[in-house]
């Protein structure tokens, strides 16, 4: 897939054009296509793991405060 960069660029441009014409559904579809194409590249293959790690860190940081565990910061 040597031209995947051009496909990603085309999808991003399509999303931009749809956003400028206020076609939200088209912009979302083009954005999802660009994201899927990016994840298919060697550079983008680490993206799902990075997002998972970030969400795990956020979950670990917020769970004590949301569940009212002792030692959690309070509104004081």
C-alpha positions in Angstrom: 0.0 0.0 0.0 2.4 2.7 -1.1 -0.3 5.3 -1.7 -2.0 5.0 1.7 -0.7 8.5 2.5 -2.7 9.9 -0.4 -5.8 8.0 0.7 -5.5 9.4 4.2 -5.0 12.9 2.8 -8.0 12.5 0.6 -10.1 11.3 3.5 -9.0 14.3 5.7 -9.7 16.7 2.8 -13.1 15.1 2.4 -13.9 15.5 6.1 -12.8 19.2 5.9 -15.0 19.8 2.9 -17.9 18.2 4.5 -17.4 20.2 7.7 -17.2 23.4 5.7 -20.5 22.6 4.0 -22.0 21.7 7.4 -22.5 18.0 6.5 -21.8 16.4 9.9 -22.5 12.9 8.9 -20.1 13.1 5.9 -17.4 14.6 8.0 -17.7 11.8 10.6 -17.6 9.1 7.9 -14.5 10.6 6.2 -12.8 11.0 9.6 -13.5 7.4 10.5 -12.1 6.3 7.1 -8.9 8.3 7.7 -8.6 6.9 11.2 -8.9 3.3 10.0 -6.4 3.9 7.2 -4.0 5.5 9.7 -4.2 2.6 12.1 -3.5 0.3 9.2 0.0 1.9 8.8 3.0 0.8 10.7 3.2 4.2 12.5 -0.5 4.1 13.5 -0.5 0.5 14.9 0.5 1.7 18.3 -2.4 4.1 18.6 -5.0 1.7 20.0 -2.5 0.6 22.7 -1.7 4.2 23.5 -5.3 5.2 23.9 -5.9 2.1 26.1 -3.0 3.0 28.3 -4.3 6.6 28.6 -7.8 5.5 29.5 -6.5 3.1 32.1 -4.4 5.8 33.7 -7.4 8.1 33.8 -9.6 5.4 35.2 -7.1 4.6 38.0 -6.8 8.3 38.8 -10.5 9.0 39.0 -12.0 5.8 40.5 -11.0 6.7 44.1 -12.6 10.1 43.9 -15.8 8.9 42.2 -16.3 5.9 44.5 -15.7 7.9 47.7 -12.8 5.8 48.9 -10.9 7.0 52.0 -7.9 9.1 51.1 -9.6 10.6 48.0 -9.6 14.4 47.7 -12.8 16.0 48.8 -14.5 19.4 48.0 -13.4 20.5 51.4 
